[in-house]
Amino acid sequence: MRRLLSKFVADQSGATSIEYALIATGISIVILSAVQLIGTNLNAKYVSVESALK
């Protein structure tokens, strides 16, 4: 039992997948923020063009 517990504590194979998941989460947050900012700016441009056409 002690050997099994020490193997479990020493096992690092799950750490890599967790790190990749954290990196993917960070990248997706940056992408979502950029898309939202671009969408807001694009909406403002459309409103400006609509006002100019009226």
MARZA-828115 format. One record per residue: x, y, z of N, C-alpha, C, CB in turn. Coordinates in steps of 0.02 Angstrom, whole numbers, padded with zeros to 5 digits, m for minus. Glycine has a CB too. Layout:
<rs>
+--------+--------+--------+--------+--------+--------+--------+--------+--------+--------+--------+--------+
!    nc1 !    nc2 !    nc3 !   cac1 !   cac2 !   cac3 !    cc1 !    cc2 !    cc3 !   cbc1 !   cbc2 !   cbc3 !
+--------+--------+--------+--------+--------+--------+--------+--------+--------+--------+--------+--------+
!      X !      Y !      Z !      X !      Y !      Z !      X !      Y !      Z !      X !      Y !      Z !
...
+--------+--------+--------+--------+--------+--------+--------+--------+--------+--------+--------+--------+
</rs>
This chain:
<rs>
+--------+--------+--------+--------+--------+--------+--------+--------+--------+--------+--------+--------+
!    nc1 !    nc2 !    nc3 !   cac1 !   cac2 !   cac3 !    cc1 !    cc2 !    cc3 !   cbc1 !   cbc2 !   cbc3 !
+--------+--------+--------+--------+--------+--------+--------+--------+--------+--------+--------+--------+
!  00041 ! m00060 !  00000 !  00000 !  00000 !  00000 !  00043 !  00063 !  00000 ! m00047 !  00000 !  00060 !
!  00096 !  00060 !  00039 !  00142 !  00118 !  00043 !  00176 !  00131 ! m00024 !  00195 !  00106 !  00098 !
!  00195 !  00077 ! m00059 !  00227 !  00084 ! m00124 !  00178 !  00112 ! m00175 !  00255 !  00016 ! m00147 !
!  00116 !  00090 ! m00172 !  00065 !  00115 ! m00218 !  00053 !  00190 ! m00207 !  00000 !  00076 ! m00208 !
!  00051 !  00210 ! m00145 !  00041 !  00281 ! m00129 !  00101 !  00323 ! m00152 !  00030 !  00290 ! m00053 !
!  00161 !  00297 ! m00143 !  00220 !  00335 ! m00165 !  00223 !  00340 ! m00241 !  00285 !  00302 ! m00138 !
!  00201 !  00287 ! m00277 !  00198 !  00291 ! m00350 !  00147 !  00343 ! m00372 !  00182 !  00222 ! m00380 !
!  00090 !  00344 ! m00338 !  00038 !  00392 ! m00355 !  00062 !  00464 ! m00345 ! m00026 !  00379 ! m00313 !
!  00097 !  00477 ! m00291 !  00122 !  00544 ! m00277 !  00176 !  00564 ! m00327 !  00150 !  00548 ! m00205 !
!  00218 !  00517 ! m00348 !  00273 !  00531 ! m00394 !  00250 !  00537 ! m00466 !  00325 !  00478 ! m00387 !
!  00191 !  00512 ! m00483 !  00167 !  00512 ! m00552 !  00152 !  00584 ! m00574 !  00104 !  00468 ! m00559 !
!  00182 !  00605 ! m00629 !  00174 !  00673 ! m00655 !  00138 !  00675 ! m00722 !  00242 !  00706 ! m00661 !
!  00111 !  00620 ! m00745 !  00082 !  00617 ! m00812 !  00020 !  00661 ! m00818 !  00064 !  00546 ! m00829 !
! m00019 !  00670 ! m00766 ! m00079 !  00712 ! m00770 ! m00063 !  00786 ! m00768 ! m00125 !  00695 ! m00714 !
! m00005 !  00804 ! m00744 !  00013 !  00875 ! m00738 !  00018 !  00908 ! m00807 !  00079 !  00882 ! m00700 !
!  00043 !  00872 ! m00856 !  00051 !  00901 ! m00922 ! m00016 !  00917 ! m00953 !  00090 !  00852 ! m00968 !
! m00064 !  00873 ! m00947 ! m00130 !  00887 ! m00976 ! m00164 !  00945 ! m00940 ! m00174 !  00824 ! m00972 !
! m00154 !  00952 ! m00876 ! m00182 !  01009 ! m00840 ! m00149 !  01073 ! m00863 ! m00172 !  01000 ! m00764 !
! m00084 !  01072 ! m00874 ! m00049 !  01132 ! m00899 ! m00075 !  01151 ! m00968 !  00027 !  01120 ! m00902 !
! m00085 !  01103 ! m01012 ! m00112 !  01117 ! m01078 ! m00182 !  01146 ! m01073 ! m00111 !  01054 ! m01122 !
! m00222 !  01120 ! m01028 ! m00290 !  01146 ! m01019 ! m00288 !  01218 ! m00994 ! m00329 !  01101 ! m00969 !
! m00243 !  01234 ! m00949 ! m00238 !  01303 ! m00925 ! m00214 !  01350 ! m00981 ! m00189 !  01307 ! m00866 !
! m00168 !  01328 ! m01021 ! m00144 !  01369 ! m01078 ! m00201 !  01380 ! m01127 ! m00084 !  01335 ! m01113 !
! m00238 !  01327 ! m01143 ! m00295 !  01334 ! m01190 ! m00348 !  01381 ! m01162 ! m00326 !  01265 ! m01205 !
! m00360 !  01378 ! m01097 ! m00408 !  01423 ! m01066 ! m00385 !  01495 ! m01072 ! m00419 !  01404 ! m00993 !
! m00322 !  01508 ! m01058 ! m00295 !  01576 ! m01064 ! m00300 !  01603 ! m01135 ! m00224 !  01577 ! m01041 !
! m00282 !  01561 ! m01183 ! m00286 !  01582 ! m01253 ! m00358 !  01596 ! m01273 ! m00255 !  01529 ! m01299 !
! m00404 !  01554 ! m01252 ! m00474 !  01566 ! m01270 ! m00502 !  01629 ! m01238 ! m00517 !  01506 ! m01249 !
! m00480 !  01646 ! m01179 ! m00502 !  01709 ! m01147 ! m00477 !  01768 ! m01187 ! m00477 !  01712 ! m01074 !
! m00415 !  01765 ! m01210 ! m00386 !  01820 ! m01250 ! m00424 !  01826 ! m01316 ! m00311 !  01808 ! m01263 !
! m00438 !  01770 ! m01348 ! m00474 !  01772 ! m01412 ! m00544 !  01800 ! m01403 ! m00478 !  01701 ! m01442 !
! m00580 !  01779 ! m01351 ! m00647 !  01804 ! m01339 ! m00647 !  01879 ! m01325 ! m00678 !  01767 ! m01281 !
! m00597 !  01903 ! m01287 ! m00592 !  01974 ! m01273 ! m00579 !  02014 ! m01337 ! m00536 !  01988 ! m01223 !
! m00535 !  01988 ! m01380 ! m00520 !  02023 ! m01442 ! m00580 !  02024 ! m01488 ! m00461 !  01989 ! m01477 !
! m00616 !  01969 ! m01493 ! m00675 !  01967 ! m01537 ! m00729 !  02014 ! m01511 ! m00703 !  01895 ! m01541 !
! m00737 !  02017 ! m01445 ! m00787 !  02063 ! m01417 ! m00768 !  02136 ! m01431 ! m00795 !  02051 ! m01341 !
! m00704 !  02152 ! m01423 ! m00681 !  02221 ! m01437 ! m00690 !  02239 ! m01510 ! m00608 !  02229 ! m01416 !
! m00673 !  02193 ! m01555 ! m00681 !  02206 ! m01626 ! m00755 !  02213 ! m01644 ! m00649 !  02149 ! m01668 !
! m00797 !  02171 ! m01613 ! m00868 !  02176 ! m01626 ! m00897 !  02242 ! m01603 ! m00903 !  02119 ! m01591 !
! m00875 !  02266 ! m01546 ! m00899 !  02331 ! m01521 ! m00878 !  02387 ! m01567 ! m00872 !  02343 ! m01450 !
! m00815 !  02386 ! m01589 ! m00790 !  02437 ! m01635 ! m00826 !  02434 ! m01702 ! m00715 !  02431 ! m01644 !
! m00837 !  02374 ! m01727 ! m00871 !  02366 ! m01791 ! m00943 !  02390 ! m01787 ! m00868 !  02293 ! m01813 !
! m00976 !  02376 ! m01732 ! m01044 !  02400 ! m01722 ! m01046 !  02476 ! m01722 ! m01073 !  02372 ! m01656 !
! m00998 !  02508 ! m01690 ! m00995 !  02581 ! m01689 ! m00985 !  02608 ! m01760 ! m00938 !  02605 ! m01643 !
! m00945 !  02574 ! m01800 ! m00935 !  02596 ! m01869 ! m01000 !  02591 ! m01909 ! m00880 !  02554 ! m01903 !
! m01037 !  02535 ! m01901 ! m01101 !  02527 ! m01936 ! m01151 !  02581 ! m01916 ! m01129 !  02457 ! m01922 !
! m01152 !  02598 ! m01852 ! m01198 !  02650 ! m01829 ! m01178 !  02717 ! m01860 ! m01197 !  02656 ! m01751 !
! m01113 !  02729 ! m01865 ! m01089 !  02791 ! m01895 ! m01107 !  02795 ! m01969 ! m01012 !  02797 ! m01888 !
! m01099 !  02739 ! m02005 ! m01117 !  02738 ! m02076 ! m01192 !  02746 ! m02084 ! m01093 !  02673 ! m02108 !
! m01230 !  02714 ! m02041 ! m01304 !  02721 ! m02045 ! m01326 !  02793 ! m02034 ! m01338 !  02674 ! m01993 !
! m01294 !  02826 ! m01986 ! m01311 !  02896 ! m01972 ! m01292 !  02941 ! m02031 ! m01276 !  02920 ! m01908 !
! m01236 !  02926 ! m02063 ! m01214 !  02966 ! m02119 ! m01261 !  02957 ! m02180 ! m01143 !  02948 ! m02139 !
! m01288 !  02898 ! m02187 ! m01333 !  02885 ! m02244 ! m01402 !  02916 ! m02235 ! m01340 !  02811 ! m02254 !
! m01423 !  02928 ! m02173 ! m01488 !  02957 ! m02162 ! m01484 !  03029 ! m02177 ! m01513 !  02946 ! m02091 !
+--------+--------+--------+--------+--------+--------+--------+--------+--------+--------+--------+--------+
</rs>
